Amino acid sequence: MEEKNILIRARRGDLPAFEELVRRYERRVYAIALRSSGSPEDAADIVQEVFLRAWRSIESFRGDSGFSTWLFRITVNQCIDHARRQRSQPVTQPLTIGEDEGERPLPDPAPTPEERLDTRELGRALADALAQISEEHRRIVLLRDVSGLSYTEIAEALEISEGTVKSRLSRARLALREILLARGNFLPSTSSNDNEGGGDA
């Protein structure tokens, strides 16, 4: 069934229709939450809160932007709120992303133990680095590099210009790279095929 028709039903209070939307987007929402929080347990809590909030406000969704853009905006806001709460609490354990704790990636050939260790270490470093950059830059990275939204979709979600999106993304990637390099972690160059010109930071 086309998503448009599912949305119409969901906005009328059809729970099975909304559950279909959950099935379609749960993995991507989880990926954003996990990359932001670094904790599978926290990510699961964030996902639950995201879809609860989406269900409560689905009637007000007017479709000016795509459903995915609207949903990922809720997701990023929940990730930011979670990070704020975490900063106000004592840290008792390091951020970890274990091999069995699941980023729900597409199936790959089985990695070696060394490759799994490298993945865990990089995941932990990325989660920690994301926590250190500004909220506006974290939003951009999560929406672009984790959820895969286009510049136009991000601009609509955050109500800023595309030029500002590109500028903030460039600065965010540079900040993440510097943090990771300072800690001895490797991160490929921030240069890419993206046209990241102009705009306000």
Accessible surface in RSA format (square Angstrom, percent):
REM  Atomic radii and reference values for relative SASA: ProtOr
REM  Chains: A
REM  Algorithm: Lee & Richards
REM  Probe-radius: 1.40
REM  Slices: 20
REM RES _ NUM      All-atoms   Total-Side   Main-Chain    Non-polar    All polar
REM                ABS   REL    ABS   REL    ABS   REL    ABS   REL    ABS   REL
RES MET A   1   138.31  71.6  72.32  47.9  66.00 157.1  87.23  74.2  51.08  67.7
RES GLU A   2   125.23  71.9 115.04  87.0  10.19  24.3  49.21  95.2  76.03  62.1
RES GLU A   3    49.54  28.4  44.16  33.4   5.37  12.8  19.79  38.3  29.75  24.3
RES LYS A   4   147.54  72.0 141.38  86.7   6.16  14.7  86.35  77.7  61.18  65.2
RES ASN A   5    68.74  47.4  67.64  65.4   1.10   2.7  12.47  30.0  56.27  54.4
RES ILE A   6     3.24   1.8   3.24   2.4   0.00   0.0   3.24   2.3   0.00   0.0
RES LEU A   7    22.91  12.8  22.91  16.4   0.00   0.0  22.91  16.1   0.00   0.0
RES ILE A   8    65.89  37.5  63.89  47.6   1.99   4.8  65.40  47.1   0.48   1.3
RES ARG A   9    81.32  34.1  80.44  41.0   0.88   2.1  36.23  49.5  45.09  27.3
RES ALA A  10     0.00   0.0   0.00   0.0   0.00   0.0   0.00   0.0   0.00   0.0
RES ARG A  11    92.36  38.8  83.36  42.5   9.01  21.4  12.52  17.1  79.84  48.4
RES ARG A  12   192.91  81.0 154.31  78.7  38.60  91.9  61.26  83.7 131.65  79.8
RES GLY A  13    39.53  48.7   0.00   N/A  39.53  48.7  18.03  49.5  21.50  48.2
RES ASP A  14    42.96  30.1  33.60  33.4   9.35  22.1  19.16  45.1  23.79  23.7
RES LEU A  15    87.35  48.6  85.61  61.2   1.75   4.4  85.61  60.1   1.75   4.7
RES PRO A  16    83.71  61.0  79.36  72.3   4.35  15.8  80.23  66.2   3.48  21.6
RES ALA A  17     1.84   1.7   0.00   0.0   1.84   4.2   1.84   2.6   0.00   0.0
RES PHE A  18    10.04   5.0  10.04   6.2   0.00   0.0  10.04   6.1   0.00   0.0
RES GLU A  19    77.03  44.2  76.47  57.9   0.57   1.3  22.93  44.3  54.11  44.2
RES GLU A  20    47.95  27.5  47.95  36.3   0.00   0.0  15.44  29.9  32.51  26.5
RES LEU A  21     0.26   0.1   0.26   0.2   0.00   0.0   0.26   0.2   0.00   0.0
RES VAL A  22    33.01  21.7  33.01  29.9   0.00   0.0  33.01  28.7   0.00   0.0
RES ARG A  23   151.60  63.7 129.08  65.8  22.52  53.6  69.24  94.6  82.36  49.9
RES ARG A  24    97.94  41.1  67.71  34.5  30.24  72.0  36.00  49.2  61.94  37.5
RES TYR A  25    22.27  10.4  22.26  12.7   0.00   0.0   8.41   6.3  13.86  17.1
RES GLU A  26    60.89  35.0  60.89  46.1   0.00   0.0   1.80   3.5  59.09  48.2
RES ARG A  27   117.88  49.5 115.56  58.9   2.31   5.5  56.76  77.6  61.12  37.0
RES ARG A  28   101.34  42.5  98.21  50.1   3.12   7.4  49.30  67.4  52.04  31.5
RES VAL A  29     0.00   0.0   0.00   0.0   0.00   0.0   0.00   0.0   0.00   0.0
RES TYR A  30    13.28   6.2  13.28   7.6   0.00   0.0   6.16   4.6   7.12   8.8
RES ALA A  31    31.14  28.6  27.51  42.5   3.63   8.3  28.55  40.2   2.58   6.8
RES ILE A  32     0.00   0.0   0.00   0.0   0.00   0.0   0.00   0.0   0.00   0.0
RES ALA A  33     0.00   0.0   0.00   0.0   0.00   0.0   0.00   0.0   0.00   0.0
RES LEU A  34     0.75   0.4   0.75   0.5   0.00   0.0   0.75   0.5   0.00   0.0
RES ARG A  35    51.92  21.8  50.97  26.0   0.95   2.3   7.97  10.9  43.95  26.6
RES SER A  36    11.77   9.9   1.79   2.4   9.98  23.0   0.00   0.0  11.77  16.5
RES SER A  37     8.24   7.0   0.06   0.1   8.18  18.9   4.90  10.4   3.34   4.7
RES GLY A  38     0.05   0.1   0.00   N/A   0.05   0.1   0.05   0.1   0.00   0.0
RES SER A  39    21.57  18.2  20.97  28.0   0.60   1.4  14.44  30.8   7.13  10.0
RES PRO A  40    16.80  12.2  14.39  13.1   2.42   8.8  14.71  12.1   2.10  13.0
RES GLU A  41   118.80  68.2 112.08  84.8   6.71  16.0  68.53 132.6  50.27  41.0
RES ASP A  42    32.60  22.8  32.37  32.2   0.22   0.5   0.22   0.5  32.38  32.3
RES ALA A  43     0.00   0.0   0.00   0.0   0.00   0.0   0.00   0.0   0.00   0.0
RES ALA A  44    52.42  48.2  44.48  68.6   7.93  18.0  47.13  66.4   5.29  14.0
RES ASP A  45    89.73  62.9  84.21  83.8   5.52  13.0  25.76  60.6  63.96  63.8
RES ILE A  46     7.00   4.0   4.10   3.1   2.90   7.0   6.90   5.0   0.10   0.3
RES VAL A  47    12.86   8.5  12.86  11.6   0.00   0.0  12.86  11.2   0.00   0.0
RES GLN A  48   130.82  73.2 121.73  89.0   9.10  21.7  41.24  87.8  89.58  67.9
RES GLU A  49    54.12  31.1  53.35  40.4   0.76   1.8  21.30  41.2  32.81  26.8
RES VAL A  50     0.00   0.0   0.00   0.0   0.00   0.0   0.00   0.0   0.00   0.0
RES PHE A  51    16.19   8.1  15.28   9.5   0.91   2.4  15.69   9.5   0.49   1.4
RES LEU A  52    69.77  38.9  64.31  46.0   5.47  13.7  68.74  48.3   1.03   2.8
RES ARG A  53   111.67  46.9 109.21  55.7   2.46   5.9  18.83  25.7  92.84  56.3
RES ALA A  54     0.00   0.0   0.00   0.0   0.00   0.0   0.00   0.0   0.00   0.0
RES TRP A  55    77.70  31.2  71.47  34.6   6.23  14.6  43.71  23.3  33.99  55.2
RES ARG A  56   172.14  72.3 135.61  69.1  36.53  87.0  53.54  73.2 118.60  71.9
RES SER A  57    40.22  34.0  35.52  47.4   4.71  10.8  35.86  76.4   4.36   6.1
RES ILE A  58     2.87   1.6   2.87   2.1   0.00   0.0   2.87   2.1   0.00   0.0
RES GLU A  59   125.38  72.0 109.45  82.8  15.92  37.9  32.10  62.1  93.27  76.2
RES SER A  60    76.84  64.9  56.03  74.8  20.81  47.9  53.60 114.1  23.24  32.6
RES PHE A  61    12.34   6.2   9.74   6.0   2.60   6.8  12.34   7.5   0.00   0.0
RES ARG A  62   189.50  79.6 162.76  83.0  26.74  63.7  52.94  72.3 136.56  82.8
RES GLY A  63    43.00  53.0   0.00   N/A  43.00  53.0  15.61  42.8  27.39  61.4
RES ASP A  64   123.71  86.7  85.87  85.5  37.84  89.5  43.96 103.5  79.75  79.5
RES SER A  65    19.70  16.6  12.56  16.8   7.14  16.4  11.03  23.5   8.67  12.1
RES GLY A  66    42.63  52.6   0.00   N/A  42.63  52.6  33.91  93.1   8.72  19.5
RES PHE A  67     4.90   2.5   0.32   0.2   4.58  11.9   0.32   0.2   4.58  13.1
RES SER A  68    21.42  18.1  20.69  27.6   0.72   1.7   3.56   7.6  17.85  25.0
RES THR A  69     0.54   0.4   0.54   0.5   0.00   0.0   0.00   0.0   0.54   0.8
RES TRP A  70    25.58  10.3  25.56  12.4   0.03   0.1   6.09   3.2  19.49  31.6
RES LEU A  71     0.05   0.0   0.05   0.0   0.00   0.0   0.05   0.0   0.00   0.0
RES PHE A  72     0.00   0.0   0.00   0.0   0.00   0.0   0.00   0.0   0.00   0.0
RES ARG A  73    66.02  27.7  65.62  33.5   0.40   1.0  19.05  26.0  46.97  28.5
RES ILE A  74    24.78  14.1  23.48  17.5   1.31   3.1  24.78  17.8   0.00   0.0
RES THR A  75     0.00   0.0   0.00   0.0   0.00   0.0   0.00   0.0   0.00   0.0
RES VAL A  76     0.97   0.6   0.97   0.9   0.00   0.0   0.97   0.8   0.00   0.0
RES ASN A  77    58.01  40.0  57.17  55.2   0.84   2.0  17.50  42.1  40.51  39.2
RES GLN A  78    10.99   6.1  10.71   7.8   0.28   0.7   0.48   1.0  10.51   8.0
RES CYS A  79     0.40   0.3   0.00   0.0   0.40   0.9   0.07   0.2   0.33   0.4
RES ILE A  80     0.67   0.4   0.63   0.5   0.04   0.1   0.63   0.5   0.04   0.1
RES ASP A  81    45.70  32.0  44.21  44.0   1.49   3.5   9.35  22.0  36.35  36.2
RES HIS A  82    20.52  11.2  20.52  14.3   0.00   0.0  11.44  11.8   9.07  10.6
RES ALA A  83    15.46  14.2  12.06  18.6   3.40   7.7  15.21  21.4   0.26   0.7
RES ARG A  84   114.43  48.0 106.75  54.4   7.68  18.3  41.37  56.5  73.07  44.3
RES ARG A  85   125.41  52.7 122.58  62.5   2.83   6.7  63.63  87.0  61.78  37.4
RES GLN A  86    74.61  41.7  71.35  52.1   3.25   7.7  20.54  43.7  54.07  41.0
RES ARG A  87   137.72  57.8 101.99  52.0  35.74  85.1  73.55 100.5  64.17  38.9
RES SER A  88    93.81  79.3  52.97  70.7  40.84  94.1  51.64 110.0  42.17  59.1
RES GLN A  89    97.93  54.8  90.44  66.1   7.49  17.8  25.78  54.9  72.14  54.7
RES PRO A  90   121.93  88.9  97.29  88.7  24.64  89.6 109.37  90.3  12.56  78.1
RES VAL A  91   129.40  85.1  94.19  85.3  35.21  84.8  98.52  85.6  30.88  83.8
RES THR A  92   125.01  88.9  88.12  89.3  36.89  87.9  69.98  94.0  55.03  83.2
RES GLN A  93   137.32  76.8 125.61  91.8  11.71  27.9  30.51  64.9 106.81  81.0
RES PRO A  94   101.79  74.2  84.23  76.8  17.56  63.8  93.49  77.2   8.30  51.6
RES LEU A  95    54.55  30.4  48.49  34.7   6.06  15.2  50.50  35.5   4.05  10.9
RES THR A  96    53.33  37.9  51.81  52.5   1.51   3.6  32.86  44.1  20.47  30.9
RES ILE A  97     8.50   4.8   7.15   5.3   1.35   3.3   7.25   5.2   1.25   3.4
RES GLY A  98    17.67  21.8   0.00   N/A  17.67  21.8  13.26  36.4   4.40   9.9
RES GLU A  99    93.20  53.5  57.47  43.5  35.73  85.1  27.23  52.7  65.97  53.9
RES ASP A 100   134.06  93.9  98.73  98.3  35.33  83.5  38.98  91.7  95.08  94.8
RES GLU A 101    65.41  37.6  52.95  40.1  12.46  29.7  26.37  51.0  39.04  31.9
RES GLY A 102    25.77  31.8   0.00   N/A  25.77  31.8  25.09  68.9   0.68   1.5
RES GLU A 103    56.41  32.4  46.40  35.1  10.01  23.8  17.33  33.5  39.08  31.9
RES ARG A 104   101.87  42.8  84.11  42.9  17.76  42.3  35.00  47.8  66.87  40.5
RES PRO A 105    94.37  68.8  72.83  66.4  21.54  78.3  82.60  68.2  11.76  73.1
RES LEU A 106   134.63  75.0 128.78  92.1   5.85  14.7 128.78  90.4   5.85  15.7
RES PRO A 107   129.37  94.3  99.45  90.7  29.92 108.8 110.86  91.5  18.51 115.0
RES ASP A 108   112.46  78.8  83.20  82.8  29.25  69.2  26.77  63.0  85.68  85.5
RES PRO A 109   122.82  89.5 103.86  94.7  18.96  68.9 116.00  95.8   6.83  42.4
RES ALA A 110    97.35  89.5  63.10  97.4  34.25  77.9  67.18  94.6  30.16  79.9
RES PRO A 111    60.86  44.4  52.29  47.7   8.57  31.1  54.95  45.4   5.91  36.7
RES THR A 112    64.62  46.0  61.11  62.0   3.52   8.4  61.73  82.9   2.90   4.4
RES PRO A 113    87.60  63.8  81.38  74.2   6.22  22.6  82.56  68.2   5.04  31.3
RES GLU A 114   119.62  68.7 116.96  88.5   2.66   6.3  66.24 128.1  53.38  43.6
RES GLU A 115    90.40  51.9  88.61  67.0   1.79   4.3  35.62  68.9  54.78  44.7
RES ARG A 116    71.83  30.2  69.30  35.3   2.53   6.0  15.60  21.3  56.22  34.1
RES LEU A 117    84.47  47.0  84.47  60.4   0.00   0.0  84.47  59.3   0.00   0.0
RES ASP A 118    93.19  65.3  88.45  88.0   4.73  11.2  28.02  65.9  65.17  65.0
RES THR A 119    87.86  62.5  82.07  83.2   5.79  13.8  60.08  80.7  27.78  42.0
RES ARG A 120    64.92  27.3  64.68  33.0   0.24   0.6  14.99  20.5  49.93  30.3
RES GLU A 121    71.71  41.2  70.14  53.1   1.58   3.8  28.41  55.0  43.30  35.4
RES LEU A 122    68.12  37.9  66.91  47.9   1.20   3.0  67.66  47.5   0.45   1.2
RES GLY A 123     4.09   5.0   0.00   N/A   4.09   5.0   3.28   9.0   0.81   1.8
RES ARG A 124    58.88  24.7  58.85  30.0   0.03   0.1  16.23  22.2  42.66  25.9
RES ALA A 125     3.61   3.3   2.83   4.4   0.78   1.8   3.36   4.7   0.25   0.7
RES LEU A 126    31.30  17.4  31.30  22.4   0.00   0.0  31.30  22.0   0.00   0.0
RES ALA A 127     0.11   0.1   0.00   0.0   0.11   0.2   0.00   0.0   0.11   0.3
RES ASP A 128    40.62  28.5  40.62  40.4   0.00   0.0   6.50  15.3  34.12  34.0
RES ALA A 129     0.00   0.0   0.00   0.0   0.00   0.0   0.00   0.0   0.00   0.0
RES LEU A 130     3.12   1.7   3.12   2.2   0.00   0.0   3.12   2.2   0.00   0.0
RES ALA A 131    44.14  40.6  31.11  48.0  13.02  29.6  32.70  46.1  11.44  30.3
RES GLN A 132   101.51  56.8  65.58  47.9  35.93  85.6  31.84  67.8  69.67  52.8
RES ILE A 133    13.06   7.4   2.98   2.2  10.08  24.3   8.63   6.2   4.42  12.0
RES SER A 134    55.36  46.8  38.31  51.1  17.05  39.3  49.55 105.5   5.81   8.1
RES GLU A 135    43.46  25.0  39.55  29.9   3.91   9.3  21.18  41.0  22.28  18.2
RES GLU A 136    67.87  39.0  64.47  48.8   3.40   8.1  21.26  41.1  46.62  38.1
RES HIS A 137    29.26  16.0  29.26  20.3   0.00   0.0  23.34  24.1   5.92   6.9
RES ARG A 138     3.75   1.6   3.75   1.9   0.00   0.0   1.19   1.6   2.55   1.5
RES ARG A 139    51.80  21.7  51.80  26.4   0.00   0.0   7.86  10.7  43.94  26.6
RES ILE A 140     0.02   0.0   0.02   0.0   0.00   0.0   0.02   0.0   0.00   0.0
RES VAL A 141     8.01   5.3   8.01   7.2   0.00   0.0   8.01   7.0   0.00   0.0
RES LEU A 142     0.00   0.0   0.00   0.0   0.00   0.0   0.00   0.0   0.00   0.0
RES LEU A 143     0.00   0.0   0.00   0.0   0.00   0.0   0.00   0.0   0.00   0.0
RES ARG A 144    54.01  22.7  47.88  24.4   6.13  14.6   2.43   3.3  51.58  31.3
RES ASP A 145    71.88  50.3  36.60  36.4  35.27  83.4  24.95  58.7  46.93  46.8
RES VAL A 146    42.52  28.0  14.62  13.2  27.90  67.2  17.90  15.6  24.62  66.8
RES SER A 147     4.66   3.9   0.00   0.0   4.66  10.7   1.01   2.1   3.66   5.1
RES GLY A 148    53.65  66.2   0.00   N/A  53.65  66.2  26.98  74.0  26.67  59.7
RES LEU A 149     3.33   1.9   2.36   1.7   0.97   2.4   3.33   2.3   0.00   0.0
RES SER A 150    47.27  39.9  44.75  59.7   2.51   5.8  41.78  89.0   5.49   7.7
RES TYR A 151    27.20  12.7  25.72  14.6   1.48   3.8  25.72  19.3   1.48   1.8
RES THR A 152    64.13  45.6  63.61  64.5   0.53   1.3  42.72  57.4  21.41  32.4
RES GLU A 153    59.22  34.0  59.22  44.8   0.00   0.0  14.43  27.9  44.79  36.6
RES ILE A 154     0.00   0.0   0.00   0.0   0.00   0.0   0.00   0.0   0.00   0.0
RES ALA A 155    10.66   9.8   8.75  13.5   1.91   4.3   9.04  12.7   1.62   4.3
RES GLU A 156    82.57  47.4  67.03  50.7  15.54  37.0  35.78  69.2  46.78  38.2
RES ALA A 157     3.15   2.9   0.00   0.0   3.15   7.2   0.00   0.0   3.15   8.3
RES LEU A 158    38.36  21.4  17.76  12.7  20.60  51.8  22.47  15.8  15.89  42.8
RES GLU A 159   149.86  86.0 116.51  88.1  33.36  79.4  44.17  85.4 105.69  86.3
RES ILE A 160    43.61  24.8  24.57  18.3  19.04  45.9  35.72  25.7   7.89  21.4
RES SER A 161    65.69  55.5  50.07  66.8  15.62  36.0  52.71 112.2  12.98  18.2
RES GLU A 162    72.64  41.7  68.71  52.0   3.93   9.4  22.92  44.3  49.72  40.6
RES GLY A 163    23.64  29.2   0.00   N/A  23.64  29.2  18.28  50.2   5.36  12.0
RES THR A 164    10.40   7.4  10.40  10.5   0.00   0.0   2.98   4.0   7.42  11.2
RES VAL A 165     0.00   0.0   0.00   0.0   0.00   0.0   0.00   0.0   0.00   0.0
RES LYS A 166    38.04  18.6  38.04  23.3   0.00   0.0   3.90   3.5  34.14  36.4
RES SER A 167    14.70  12.4  10.76  14.4   3.95   9.1   6.31  13.4   8.39  11.8
RES ARG A 168    41.09  17.3  41.09  20.9   0.00   0.0   0.00   0.0  41.09  24.9
RES LEU A 169     0.00   0.0   0.00   0.0   0.00   0.0   0.00   0.0   0.00   0.0
RES SER A 170    45.77  38.7  43.04  57.4   2.72   6.3   6.91  14.7  38.85  54.4
RES ARG A 171   130.67  54.9 125.63  64.0   5.04  12.0  26.57  36.3 104.10  63.1
RES ALA A 172     0.00   0.0   0.00   0.0   0.00   0.0   0.00   0.0   0.00   0.0
RES ARG A 173    33.59  14.1  32.59  16.6   1.01   2.4  16.90  23.1  16.69  10.1
RES LEU A 174    88.60  49.3  88.60  63.4   0.00   0.0  88.60  62.2   0.00   0.0
RES ALA A 175    29.63  27.2  26.32  40.6   3.30   7.5  29.11  41.0   0.51   1.4
RES LEU A 176    12.06   6.7  12.06   8.6   0.00   0.0  12.06   8.5   0.00   0.0
RES ARG A 177    60.34  25.3  60.34  30.8   0.00   0.0   4.19   5.7  56.15  34.0
RES GLU A 178   101.05  58.0  94.45  71.5   6.60  15.7  36.89  71.4  64.16  52.4
RES ILE A 179    33.89  19.3  29.94  22.3   3.95   9.5  33.77  24.3   0.12   0.3
RES LEU A 180     0.00   0.0   0.00   0.0   0.00   0.0   0.00   0.0   0.00   0.0
RES LEU A 181    85.25  47.5  68.23  48.8  17.02  42.8  68.79  48.3  16.46  44.3
RES ALA A 182    91.82  84.4  46.45  71.7  45.37 103.2  59.28  83.5  32.54  86.2
RES ARG A 183   120.68  50.7  85.08  43.4  35.60  84.8  39.96  54.6  80.72  48.9
RES GLY A 184    70.64  87.1   0.00   N/A  70.64  87.1  36.23  99.4  34.41  77.1
RES ASN A 185    33.98  23.4  29.69  28.7   4.29  10.3   3.63   8.7  30.35  29.3
RES PHE A 186   152.44  76.3 140.81  87.2  11.63  30.3 142.75  86.5   9.69  27.7
RES LEU A 187    33.50  18.7  33.49  24.0   0.01   0.0  33.49  23.5   0.01   0.0
RES PRO A 188    83.25  60.7  77.52  70.7   5.73  20.8  80.28  66.3   2.97  18.5
RES SER A 189    70.88  59.9  51.91  69.3  18.97  43.7  35.46  75.5  35.42  49.6
RES THR A 190    38.94  27.7  28.23  28.6  10.70  25.5  11.45  15.4  27.49  41.6
RES SER A 191    89.54  75.7  64.63  86.3  24.90  57.4  54.13 115.3  35.40  49.6
RES SER A 192    64.62  54.6  27.27  36.4  37.36  86.1  40.51  86.3  24.11  33.8
RES ASN A 193   162.02 111.7 127.05 122.8  34.97  84.2  37.62  90.5 124.40 120.2
RES ASP A 194    39.47  27.6  23.29  23.2  16.18  38.3   4.08   9.6  35.39  35.3
RES ASN A 195   107.88  74.4  98.19  94.9   9.69  23.3  35.62  85.7  72.27  69.8
RES GLU A 196    41.49  23.8  18.62  14.1  22.87  54.4  13.59  26.3  27.90  22.8
RES GLY A 197    38.37  47.3   0.00   N/A  38.37  47.3  35.42  97.2   2.95   6.6
RES GLY A 198    59.21  73.0   0.00   N/A  59.21  73.0  43.25 118.7  15.96  35.7
RES GLY A 199    46.98  57.9   0.00   N/A  46.98  57.9  15.53  42.6  31.45  70.4
RES ASP A 200   109.25  76.5 104.31 103.8   4.94  11.7  28.39  66.8  80.86  80.6
RES ALA A 201    54.98  50.6  23.28  35.9  31.71  72.1  25.70  36.2  29.28  77.6
END  Absolute sums over single chains surface
CHAIN  1 A    11276.5       9198.1       2078.4       5780.2       5496.3
END  Absolute sums over all chains
TOTAL         11276.5       9198.1       2078.4       5780.2       5496.3
